[in-house]
Amino acid sequence: MPKPSNSLQKKKKSKLSFVIIIIALIVFWPIGMVLLFIKLTNMRDDKERQVPLEEFLSYSTDKTQDENDASIAKERSMIRSINVTKVIVPVLTLIGGISGTKNVIDLIRYGYDASIVSELLRDAAFLLLALLFAIYAVRAVNKKKRFATYMGIIKRRNFISLDVISDATGYDINLIESDLQEMINRLYFGKAARIDAEKQILYCR
């Protein structure tokens, strides 16, 4: 009898995991939300691994294989942190929102109770964390978009003035310099890449 293919086994495991998550959400929803978070994160990671190397912003035929591997690993890490945050925000919002609504109703119904107030403070902490993660996600997504804009302007140049990038994008020079330095640290360009702060020039190679 032929063995089921790996893809079929993965589909069965995926369906089973969703059944377990649904049961957990019904029985004890906080555990279910944690399991759902883990599941969605793993799904995003699987999808990310299928992306061809050539589609990463930091990939370049001018770099060695080791340089590309290192830069893509750092870029994947950035993408993963954004994706994980996008999952964390709704999870924390749901936990804080659902539990907070219940506790507010209990407070109105039964009056002041120290344990209810304590739980409300915990719910507020969840919502505050959700807000902080949301702010981080927005900033990280905007930074990633700026990186893509810079790469579109720089293309295969050996060097470029930061003024040229500023004129093309409308971004502040200091922001551009900070972003480009981070891109250098993340190995978007060659190992010899540097910024001449005095001349305000990026040397890409």
N, C-alpha and C positions, 0 to 999 in steps of 0.2 A: 504493500500500500504506500503510495507516494506521500512524502512529508509535506505539510503545508508550507508555502513560501514564507520568507521573512516578512514581506509586506503584509501578508494575510495575518500572520501572528501579531504584528505590530498593531493592526487594525483591531484585532480581538482584545489585545491588552488595553488599547486606548478606550474602547467601549466599556470594558470592565472597570477601568479607573474612573470613568465618568459616572458609572452606576454607584461606585463606592462614594464618590464625592456627593452625589445627590442624596444618598442615604445619610451621610455625615451631616449635610446641611439640614436635613429634616430632624435628625436626632439631636445634634449639638452643633448649631450653625457656625460658631467660631472655628472649630476644628475643620468643618467643611470649607470655610473660606480660606484657611491656610492650605488645605489640600488643593483647592482650586487655583490658588496663587502658584503653587509648585507646578501644577499641571500646565498652566498657561505659560509659565516661564520656560519649561522644557520644550513646549511646542514651538515657542519663538526661537529657541536655540537650535532646534532641528531645522527650522526653516532657514535660519541664518547660515547654517553649514552648507546649504545647497547653493548659495550664491557663488557664482564664478569669481575667482580672484581678480579678474580684469575689471569687475564692476566696482571694486573698492576704490575710494578716492585716492588713497595713498599708494595704489599700485602704479608702477612705472616700469617701462621696458628699459629705462636708463639705469635702473638699480639692479643690484645683484639679487639672486634668489633669497639669500639670507636677509638682506635688507628689506625685501618685499614681505617676507614671512614675519619679520619683527614688526614692521609698520602695520601690517594687516591685523596682527594679533592685538596691537594697541587700539586700532580702529574698531575691531570687533568688541573689545572691552568697553569702549565708549558707547557703541550701539547697544550692547547688552545692558549697560547701566540705565540707558534711556528706556529700553523695553521693560526692564524689571520695574522701574519707577512707574511706568504707565499702568502696570498691573497693581502695584502696591497702593496707588492713590484711590482707585475705586474700592479696593478691599477695605482699607482703613476708613473710607467714607461710609461704607455700608455698615461696618462694625460699629463705628461711633454714632451713625445716624439711627440705625435700628434700635440699638441698646439705649441711646440717649432719648429717643422718642418714648420708649417704654418707661424709662425712669422718670421722665417729665410727667407722664400720665399718672404713674404711681404717686409722685409727689403731690400732684393736684388732688388725687383721690384720697390719699391717706394723710396728707399733711407732712410737716417736716419730719424727716428721719435721717439720722446721721449716716446710715449705711447707703441710703438712696443718694444722698448728696455726694458721698464718696464715689459712688459708681458714676454719677454725672460728671464729676471732675475727671475720672478716667476716660469717659466718653469724649469729653472736651479735648483731652490730650490726644486721643486718636484722631479727632478732626483737625487739630493743630498740626499733627504730624503729616496728615494727608495734604494740608495746605503747603507745608514746607517742601514736601516731595513734589507737589505740583509745580511750585516755583522753580525748583531745581530742574524738573523735566522741561519746562518752557525755555529756560536759559540754555540748557544743553542742546535742545532741538534747534534753537536760534543760532547757537555757536556752530553746530554741524552744518547748517545752511550757509553760514558765512564761510566756513572752510571750503564748501563746494564752490562758492562764488569766487574765492581767491584762486582755487585751482583752475577754474575756467578762464581767469584772466592771465594767470602765470603760464599755463600750458607747458611748453617745453623750453621756456627761456632759461638762460643761464643766470641772469640777474634781472632785477626789476626795482624801480624806485617805489617806495611806499606812497609817494605823492601820486603816482600813476594809479595805484590801487585805490587811493582815497578819492581821486577824481572820478574813477569809474564806478565806485560803490556809494560814495557819499558818507562813508564811515570815518570816524575820527582817527587821526594818525596813531594816537596812543592805543586805541582799541585794536587797530590793525597790527601794530607792533607786538602787542600782547598775544593776539591770536596766532600770529606767524611764529612767535617764539614757542608757543605751545605745539604748533604743528611741527616745528623743528625737533622738539623734544619727543614727539610721537613718531618721528622718522618719516614724515610725509615726503621729505626731500632727501637728497643724498646725505651721507654722513658728514660731508664737508660743509653742509649748508650753515649759513650764519647771517646775522643782521649786523650791518655796519651802522651803529647808532648815530654816529657823527654825520655820515652822508645820507642816512635814512634809505639804505639800499639793502635788499634781500639778495644774497648770493645763494642760488638754489643748488649748485653743483659743487 
